[in-house]
Amino acid sequence: MVQLEAAACRKPVVSTSLPTGVSWVNQHGVTGFLAQPRDAAALAEALRRLLDSKSLREEMGEAARKRVEAEFTTARMVQGILEVYRNVKS
């Protein structure tokens, strides 16, 4: 949820690439950066890149907002849940 809240506010996300939905929400190099778990240097580099470039922050922040608007609306979420129910029923 935190990733989506940041993205909705046009903020790029720096997150750890976990075997969950994290890397599906935050697209590396598009809406922010992903670092491998336990790689402090990669995490620091991602943060440094964003801190050093206002244009990169704005570009990724805008891409993040567009992704939220396209993929994470209430209507899309409801549609996804209904799809799961339909597949279970089949």
C-alpha positions in Angstrom: 0.0 0.0 0.0 2.8 2.4 0.8 4.2 2.1 -2.8 0.7 2.9 -4.2 0.3 5.9 -1.9 3.7 7.3 -2.9 3.0 6.6 -6.6 -0.4 8.3 -6.3 1.4 11.4 -5.0 3.8 11.3 -8.0 6.7 10.1 -6.0 9.1 7.5 -7.4 9.6 4.5 -5.3 12.8 2.8 -4.1 12.0 -0.7 -2.9 13.6 -4.1 -2.3 13.0 -6.7 -5.0 11.1 -9.3 -3.0 9.3 -12.4 -4.3 6.0 -10.7 -3.7 4.0 -8.1 -5.6 6.6 -5.4 -4.9 8.3 -5.6 -8.3 5.0 -5.8 -10.1 3.9 -2.5 -8.5 7.2 -0.7 -8.7 8.7 -1.1 -12.2 12.5 -0.8 -12.1 13.7 2.1 -14.1 10.1 3.3 -14.9 8.3 4.1 -11.7 11.3 3.9 -9.4 14.1 1.5 -8.6 14.4 -2.0 -7.2 17.4 -3.1 -5.2 18.2 -6.7 -4.3 17.7 -7.7 -0.7 20.7 -7.1 1.6 22.4 -4.9 -1.1 22.8 -1.7 0.8 25.1 -0.3 -1.9 22.4 -0.7 -4.6 19.8 0.8 -2.3 22.0 3.8 -1.6 22.8 4.2 -5.4 19.0 4.2 -6.2 18.4 6.9 -3.6 21.4 8.9 -4.8 20.2 8.8 -8.4 16.9 10.2 -7.4 18.3 12.8 -5.0 20.7 14.0 -7.7 18.2 14.4 -10.5 15.0 16.5 -10.2 14.0 15.6 -13.8 14.4 11.9 -13.1 12.3 12.2 -9.9 9.6 14.0 -11.8 9.7 11.6 -14.8 9.4 8.5 -12.6 6.9 10.2 -10.3 4.6 11.0 -13.3 5.0 7.4 -14.6 4.2 6.1 -11.1 1.0 8.2 -11.0 -0.1 7.0 -14.5 0.5 3.4 -13.4 -1.7 3.9 -10.4 -4.5 5.4 -12.5 -4.3 2.6 -15.0 -3.8 -0.4 -12.9 -5.0 0.2 -9.3 -8.4 1.9 -9.5 -11.3 0.6 -7.5 -12.9 -0.6 -10.7 -9.8 -2.6 -11.8 -9.5 -4.1 -8.3 -13.1 -5.2 -8.3 -12.7 -6.6 -11.8 -9.7 -8.6 -10.7 -11.5 -10.1 -7.7 -14.5 -11.0 -9.9 -12.1 -12.7 -12.4 -10.6 -14.8 -9.6 -14.2 -15.9 -8.5 -15.0 -16.8 -12.1 -11.9 -18.9 -12.4 -12.6 -20.7 -9.1 -16.1 -21.4 -10.1 -15.1 -22.9 -13.5 
